[in-house]
Structure formats: C-alpha cells, structure tokens
Amino acid sequence: MNASRRDERVQDFALLFLRVSSSLFPLWMRGLPKLLNYSAQLPVIKDPFHLGANVTLTQAFTVRFAGALRYA
C-alpha cells in the first residue's frame, strides 16, 4: 500500500511538471521576446482596430500571459 501511494505522488508531480512546462513554453518562445524587445516591436505590430501600437502590444502581452496561466 505504501508503494502505491508513492506511485501516485510521482504521477502527480509528473503531471504538474507537464502542465507547468507546457504552459510556460509558449510564453517563453513568443511572449518574452516581445516583452524584452518592446520598443522594437512597436513599429512592427499590426493595429487592426486602430487603438495605437502601445495598446495593441499591451493586449498581445496580456493574451500571452493569460493564456499561459489558463493552461497551468
């Protein structure tokens, strides 16, 4: 019985690792470079709703971070 309990804990930690790493991967690959190169991204980002580049880029960050938290 002790071994089955340990196996369940190992499985729980493995699933936790998979969920956290899979949610942070898109943030690391797409959100973080945009955040680090904010001023370089301003002239490049498309503004379909004509809200301004700052607002659009801030919304893009918000969506990336909220999506990462959603899957965690």
N, CA, C and O atoms as a Tinker XYZ file with bonds, in Angstrom:
   288  protein
     1  N      0.824000   -1.186000    0.000000    73     2
     2  CA     0.000000    0.000000    0.000000    64     1     3
     3  C      0.874000    1.258000    0.000000    63     2     4     5
     4  O      0.495000    2.278000   -0.576000    81     3
     5  N      1.996000    1.189000    0.620000    73     3     6
     6  CA     2.888000    2.318000    0.667000    64     5     7
     7  C      3.478000    2.614000   -0.712000    63     6     8     9
     8  O      3.680000    3.773000   -1.072000    81     7
     9  N      3.750000    1.570000   -1.468000    73     7    10
    10  CA     4.313000    1.746000   -2.805000    64     9    11
    11  C      3.293000    2.377000   -3.751000    63    10    12    13
    12  O      3.668000    3.175000   -4.610000    81    11
    13  N      2.031000    2.042000   -3.612000    73    11    14
    14  CA     1.017000    2.627000   -4.488000    64    13    15
    15  C      0.824000    4.112000   -4.186000    63    14    16    17
    16  O      0.569000    4.908000   -5.089000    81    15
    17  N      0.944000    4.469000   -2.936000    73    15    18
    18  CA     0.833000    5.872000   -2.549000    64    17    19
    19  C      2.003000    6.681000   -3.121000    63    18    20    21
    20  O      1.829000    7.808000   -3.584000    81    19
    21  N      3.179000    6.089000   -3.080000    73    19    22
    22  CA     4.360000    6.754000   -3.638000    64    21    23
    23  C      4.225000    6.883000   -5.151000    63    22    24    25
    24  O      4.593000    7.910000   -5.722000    81    23
    25  N      3.701000    5.851000   -5.800000    73    23    26
    26  CA     3.489000    5.917000   -7.243000    64    25    27
    27  C      2.497000    7.015000   -7.613000    63    26    28    29
    28  O      2.677000    7.699000   -8.620000    81    27
    29  N      1.469000    7.183000   -6.818000    73    27    30
    30  CA     0.500000    8.246000   -7.072000    64    29    31
    31  C      1.141000    9.625000   -6.932000    63    30    32    33
    32  O      0.850000   10.526000   -7.718000    81    31
    33  N      2.008000    9.792000   -5.941000    73    31    34
    34  CA     2.683000   11.080000   -5.754000    64    33    35
    35  C      3.632000   11.374000   -6.910000    63    34    36    37
    36  O      3.723000   12.512000   -7.371000    81    35
    37  N      4.334000   10.350000   -7.375000    73    35    38
    38  CA     5.233000   10.526000   -8.513000    64    37    39
    39  C      4.439000   10.913000   -9.753000    63    38    40    41
    40  O      4.853000   11.786000  -10.516000    81    39
    41  N      3.311000   10.268000   -9.950000    73    39    42
    42  CA     2.460000   10.596000  -11.092000    64    41    43
    43  C      1.911000   12.024000  -10.967000    63    42    44    45
    44  O      1.852000   12.749000  -11.960000    81    43
    45  N      1.515000   12.427000   -9.779000    73    43    46
    46  CA     1.020000   13.791000   -9.571000    64    45    47
    47  C      2.094000   14.833000   -9.872000    63    46    48    49
    48  O      1.813000   15.850000  -10.508000    81    47
    49  N      3.319000   14.586000   -9.421000    73    47    50
    50  CA     4.410000   15.526000   -9.703000    64    49    51
    51  C      4.758000   15.557000  -11.179000    63    50    52    53
    52  O      5.089000   16.613000  -11.719000    81    51
    53  N      4.686000   14.411000  -11.835000    73    51    54
    54  CA     4.965000   14.370000  -13.279000    64    53    55
    55  C      3.913000   15.156000  -14.053000    63    54    56    57
    56  O      4.246000   15.896000  -14.979000    81    55
    57  N      2.660000   15.003000  -13.682000    73    55    58
    58  CA     1.593000   15.752000  -14.347000    64    57    59
    59  C      1.708000   17.245000  -14.069000    63    58    60    61
    60  O      1.453000   18.064000  -14.953000    81    59
    61  N      2.088000   17.599000  -12.857000    73    59    62
    62  CA     2.297000   19.006000  -12.527000    64    61    63
    63  C      3.421000   19.593000  -13.380000    63    62    64    65
    64  O      3.288000   20.694000  -13.914000    81    63
    65  N      4.510000   18.869000  -13.506000    73    63    66
    66  CA     5.619000   19.334000  -14.328000    64    65    67
    67  C      5.193000   19.511000  -15.784000    63    66    68    69
    68  O      5.541000   20.510000  -16.414000    81    67
    69  N      4.450000   18.560000  -16.317000    73    67    70
    70  CA     3.992000   18.662000  -17.710000    64    69    71
    71  C      3.062000   19.849000  -17.905000    63    70    72    73
    72  O      3.169000   20.558000  -18.906000    81    71
    73  N      2.164000   20.073000  -16.980000    73    71    74
    74  CA     1.234000   21.203000  -17.121000    64    73    75
    75  C      1.945000   22.533000  -17.035000    63    74    76    77
    76  O      1.677000   23.432000  -17.833000    81    75
    77  N      2.844000   22.672000  -16.084000    73    75    78
    78  CA     3.552000   23.945000  -15.917000    64    77    79
    79  C      4.487000   24.199000  -17.079000    63    78    80    81
    80  O      4.523000   25.309000  -17.609000    81    79
    81  N      5.247000   23.191000  -17.490000    73    79    82
    82  CA     6.195000   23.396000  -18.591000    64    81    83
    83  C      5.471000   23.638000  -19.914000    63    82    84    85
    84  O      5.935000   24.437000  -20.729000    81    83
    85  N      4.349000   22.968000  -20.141000    73    83    86
    86  CA     3.626000   23.189000  -21.396000    64    85    87
    87  C      2.933000   24.549000  -21.428000    63    86    88    89
    88  O      2.671000   25.080000  -22.507000    81    87
    89  N      2.638000   25.108000  -20.282000    73    87    90
    90  CA     2.036000   26.444000  -20.278000    64    89    91
    91  C      3.095000   27.535000  -20.375000    63    90    92    93
    92  O      2.830000   28.602000  -20.929000    81    91
    93  N      4.280000   27.287000  -19.850000    73    91    94
    94  CA     5.329000   28.291000  -19.904000    64    93    95
    95  C      6.082000   28.307000  -21.229000    63    94    96    97
    96  O      6.693000   29.317000  -21.578000    81    95
    97  N      6.047000   27.209000  -21.967000    73    95    98
    98  CA     6.791000   27.144000  -23.223000    64    97    99
    99  C      6.344000   28.202000  -24.236000    63    98   100   101
   100  O      7.204000   28.905000  -24.768000    81    99
   101  N      5.047000   28.355000  -24.533000    73    99   102
   102  CA     4.651000   29.413000  -25.475000    64   101   103
   103  C      4.965000   30.813000  -24.961000    63   102   104   105
   104  O      5.302000   31.711000  -25.733000    81   103
   105  N      4.851000   30.982000  -23.658000    73   103   106
   106  CA     5.186000   32.278000  -23.069000    64   105   107
   107  C      6.674000   32.577000  -23.268000    63   106   108   109
   108  O      7.050000   33.701000  -23.601000    81   107
   109  N      7.499000   31.578000  -23.065000    73   107   110
   110  CA     8.941000   31.739000  -23.225000    64   109   111
   111  C      9.318000   31.987000  -24.683000    63   110   112   113
   112  O     10.208000   32.790000  -24.963000    81   111
   113  N      8.660000   31.315000  -25.601000    73   111   114
   114  CA     9.035000   31.406000  -27.014000    64   113   115
   115  C      8.437000   32.633000  -27.709000    63   114   116   117
   116  O      9.060000   33.168000  -28.625000    81   115
   117  N      7.274000   33.086000  -27.310000    73   115   118
   118  CA     6.613000   34.177000  -28.027000    64   117   119
   119  C      6.392000   35.419000  -27.193000    63   118   120   121
   120  O      6.542000   36.532000  -27.698000    81   119
   121  N      6.039000   35.260000  -25.933000    73   119   122
   122  CA     5.732000   36.427000  -25.114000    64   121   123
   123  C      6.953000   37.144000  -24.591000    63   122   124   125
   124  O      7.008000   38.374000  -24.610000    81   123
   125  N      7.932000   36.395000  -24.123000    73   123   126
   126  CA     9.115000   37.003000  -23.538000    64   125   127
   127  C      9.950000   37.795000  -24.547000    63   126   128   129
   128  O     10.393000   38.894000  -24.211000    81   127
   129  N     10.188000   37.300000  -25.759000    73   127   130
   130  CA    10.928000   38.139000  -26.719000    64   129   131
   131  C     10.220000   39.453000  -27.048000    63   130   132   133
   132  O     10.877000   40.475000  -27.244000    81   131
   133  N      8.906000   39.435000  -27.109000    73   131   134
   134  CA     8.167000   40.674000  -27.349000    64   133   135
   135  C      8.316000   41.631000  -26.176000    63   134   136   137
   136  O      8.440000   42.841000  -26.362000    81   135
   137  N      8.303000   41.093000  -24.993000    73   135   138
   138  CA     8.433000   41.933000  -23.811000    64   137   139
   139  C      9.835000   42.534000  -23.702000    63   138   140   141
   140  O      9.983000   43.701000  -23.341000    81   139
   141  N     10.851000   41.748000  -24.011000    73   139   142
   142  CA    12.223000   42.235000  -23.918000    64   141   143
   143  C     12.564000   43.231000  -25.019000    63   142   144   145
   144  O     13.400000   44.113000  -24.821000    81   143
   145  N     11.929000   43.099000  -26.171000    73   143   146
   146  CA    12.172000   43.994000  -27.309000    64   145   147
   147  C     10.947000   44.864000  -27.563000    63   146   148   149
   148  O     10.491000   44.992000  -28.698000    81   147
   149  N     10.424000   45.457000  -26.503000    73   147   150
   150  CA     9.170000   46.213000  -26.592000    64   149   151
   151  C      9.272000   47.348000  -27.610000    63   150   152   153
   152  O      8.389000   47.497000  -28.454000    81   151
   153  N     10.320000   48.140000  -27.542000    73   151   154
   154  CA    10.429000   49.298000  -28.438000    64   153   155
   155  C     10.649000   48.864000  -29.887000    63   154   156   157
   156  O     10.234000   49.562000  -30.812000    81   155
   157  N     11.289000   47.729000  -30.087000    73   155   158
   158  CA    11.486000   47.229000  -31.456000    64   157   159
   159  C     10.192000   46.644000  -32.022000    63   158   160   161
   160  O     10.006000   46.619000  -33.238000    81   159
   161  N      9.309000   46.181000  -31.163000    73   159   162
   162  CA     8.052000   45.584000  -31.603000    64   161   163
   163  C      6.979000   46.627000  -31.939000    63   162   164   165
   164  O      6.047000   46.332000  -32.687000    81   163
   165  N      7.103000   47.835000  -31.396000    73   163   166
   166  CA     6.075000   48.858000  -31.613000    64   165   167
   167  C      5.846000   49.179000  -33.084000    63   166   168   169
   168  O      4.691000   49.208000  -33.509000    81   167
   169  N      6.890000   49.424000  -33.894000    73   167   170
   170  CA     6.609000   49.734000  -35.301000    64   169   171
   171  C      6.206000   48.515000  -36.117000    63   170   172   173
   172  O      5.653000   48.660000  -37.208000    81   171
   173  N      6.472000   47.317000  -35.611000    73   171   174
   174  CA     6.220000   46.093000  -36.381000    64   173   175
   175  C      4.800000   45.565000  -36.185000    63   174   176   177
   176  O      4.226000   44.975000  -37.100000    81   175
   177  N      4.236000   45.774000  -35.003000    73   175   178
   178  CA     2.943000   45.161000  -34.684000    64   177   179
   179  C      1.831000   45.789000  -35.526000    63   178   180   181
   180  O      1.812000   46.995000  -35.770000    81   179
   181  N      0.915000   44.939000  -35.956000    73   179   182
   182  CA    -0.230000   45.413000  -36.744000    64   181   183
   183  C     -1.306000   45.920000  -35.784000    63   182   184   185
   184  O     -1.495000   45.367000  -34.700000    81   183
   185  N     -1.990000   46.949000  -36.184000    73   183   186
   186  CA    -3.012000   47.579000  -35.347000    64   185   187
   187  C     -4.354000   47.531000  -36.086000    63   186   188   189
   188  O     -4.752000   48.529000  -36.685000    81   187
   189  N     -5.054000   46.401000  -36.056000    73   187   190
   190  CA    -6.275000   46.269000  -36.847000    64   189   191
   191  C     -7.440000   47.127000  -36.352000    63   190   192   193
   192  O     -8.309000   47.495000  -37.143000    81   191
   193  N     -7.471000   47.445000  -35.081000    73   191   194
   194  CA    -8.588000   48.223000  -34.533000    64   193   195
   195  C     -8.248000   49.696000  -34.355000    63   194   196   197
   196  O     -9.061000   50.461000  -33.835000    81   195
   197  N     -7.059000   50.097000  -34.780000    73   195   198
   198  CA    -6.603000   51.486000  -34.719000    64   197   199
   199  C     -6.677000   52.050000  -33.296000    63   198   200   201
   200  O     -7.156000   53.163000  -33.078000    81   199
   201  N     -6.196000   51.266000  -32.348000    73   199   202
   202  CA    -6.148000   51.696000  -30.958000    64   201   203
   203  C     -4.805000   52.305000  -30.594000    63   202   204   205
   204  O     -4.665000   52.939000  -29.549000    81   203
   205  N     -3.837000   52.114000  -31.446000    73   203   206
   206  CA    -2.484000   52.574000  -31.162000    64   205   207
   207  C     -1.576000   51.377000  -30.912000    63   206   208   209
   208  O     -2.016000   50.334000  -30.428000    81   207
   209  N     -0.313000   51.545000  -31.249000    73   207   210
   210  CA     0.627000   50.435000  -31.133000    64   209   211
   211  C      0.846000   50.026000  -29.675000    63   210   212   213
   212  O      0.976000   48.839000  -29.376000    81   211
   213  N      0.888000   51.006000  -28.770000    73   211   214
   214  CA     1.100000   50.671000  -27.354000    64   213   215
   215  C     -0.035000   49.823000  -26.797000    63   214   216   217
   216  O      0.207000   48.828000  -26.113000    81   215
   217  N     -1.257000   50.209000  -27.085000    73   215   218
   218  CA    -2.417000   49.469000  -26.582000    64   217   219
   219  C     -2.463000   48.077000  -27.197000    63   218   220   221
   220  O     -2.736000   47.103000  -26.496000    81   219
   221  N     -2.201000   47.970000  -28.488000    73   219   222
   222  CA    -2.250000   46.678000  -29.159000    64   221   223
   223  C     -1.169000   45.744000  -28.636000    63   222   224   225
   224  O     -1.428000   44.562000  -28.411000    81   223
   225  N      0.032000   46.260000  -28.440000    73   223   226
   226  CA     1.116000   45.426000  -27.919000    64   225   227
   227  C      0.849000   45.016000  -26.470000    63   226   228   229
   228  O      1.171000   43.895000  -26.077000    81   227
   229  N      0.272000   45.901000  -25.685000    73   227   230
   230  CA    -0.092000   45.560000  -24.312000    64   229   231
   231  C     -1.159000   44.471000  -24.295000    63   230   232   233
   232  O     -1.115000   43.573000  -23.454000    81   231
   233  N     -2.108000   44.545000  -25.209000    73   231   234
   234  CA    -3.121000   43.499000  -25.310000    64   233   235
   235  C     -2.503000   42.165000  -25.728000    63   234   236   237
   236  O     -2.911000   41.107000  -25.248000    81   235
   237  N     -1.531000   42.221000  -26.613000    73   235   238
   238  CA    -0.852000   40.988000  -27.031000    64   237   239
   239  C     -0.134000   40.341000  -25.850000    63   238   240   241
   240  O     -0.172000   39.119000  -25.705000    81   239
   241  N      0.521000   41.140000  -25.002000    73   239   242
   242  CA     1.166000   40.599000  -23.808000    64   241   243
   243  C      0.143000   39.991000  -22.867000    63   242   244   245
   244  O      0.343000   38.901000  -22.331000    81   243
   245  N     -0.952000   40.705000  -22.673000    73   243   246
   246  CA    -1.984000   40.234000  -21.758000    64   245   247
   247  C     -2.537000   38.893000  -22.200000    63   246   248   249
   248  O     -2.748000   38.003000  -21.376000    81   247
   249  N     -2.769000   38.744000  -23.484000    73   247   250
   250  CA    -3.293000   37.482000  -24.007000    64   249   251
   251  C     -2.280000   36.364000  -23.817000    63   250   252   253
   252  O     -2.654000   35.251000  -23.448000    81   251
   253  N     -1.004000   36.640000  -24.061000    73   251   254
   254  CA     0.026000   35.606000  -23.877000    64   253   255
   255  C      0.108000   35.159000  -22.426000    63   254   256   257
   256  O      0.145000   33.961000  -22.145000    81   255
   257  N      0.136000   36.116000  -21.504000    73   255   258
   258  CA     0.261000   35.758000  -20.097000    64   257   259
   259  C     -1.012000   35.091000  -19.573000    63   258   260   261
   260  O     -0.935000   34.144000  -18.790000    81   259
   261  N     -2.166000   35.568000  -19.991000    73   259   262
   262  CA    -3.418000   34.954000  -19.550000    64   261   263
   263  C     -3.545000   33.538000  -20.112000    63   262   264   265
   264  O     -4.036000   32.636000  -19.433000    81   263
   265  N     -3.106000   33.351000  -21.338000    73   263   266
   266  CA    -3.136000   32.002000  -21.915000    64   265   267
   267  C     -2.210000   31.048000  -21.191000    63   266   268   269
   268  O     -2.541000   29.878000  -21.004000    81   267
   269  N     -1.050000   31.541000  -20.782000    73   267   270
   270  CA    -0.126000   30.688000  -20.027000    64   269   271
   271  C     -0.705000   30.333000  -18.669000    63   270   272   273
   272  O     -0.557000   29.202000  -18.208000    81   271
   273  N     -1.358000   31.281000  -18.031000    73   271   274
   274  CA    -1.955000   30.988000  -16.724000    64   273   275
   275  C     -3.155000   30.057000  -16.847000    63   274   276   277
   276  O     -3.426000   29.259000  -15.949000    81   275
   277  N     -3.860000   30.162000  -17.947000    73   275   278
   278  CA    -5.036000   29.338000  -18.150000    64   277   279
   279  C     -4.681000   27.864000  -18.234000    63   278   280   281
   280  O     -5.409000   27.015000  -17.719000    81   279
   281  N     -3.568000   27.557000  -18.880000    73   279   282
   282  CA    -3.175000   26.165000  -19.062000    64   281   283
   283  C     -2.375000   25.605000  -17.899000    63   282   284   285
   284  O     -2.129000   24.400000  -17.834000    81   283
   285  N     -1.966000   26.474000  -16.977000    73   283   286
   286  CA    -1.166000   25.992000  -15.835000    64   285   287
   287  C     -2.038000   25.300000  -14.817000    63   286   288
   288  O     -1.538000   24.832000  -13.793000    81   287
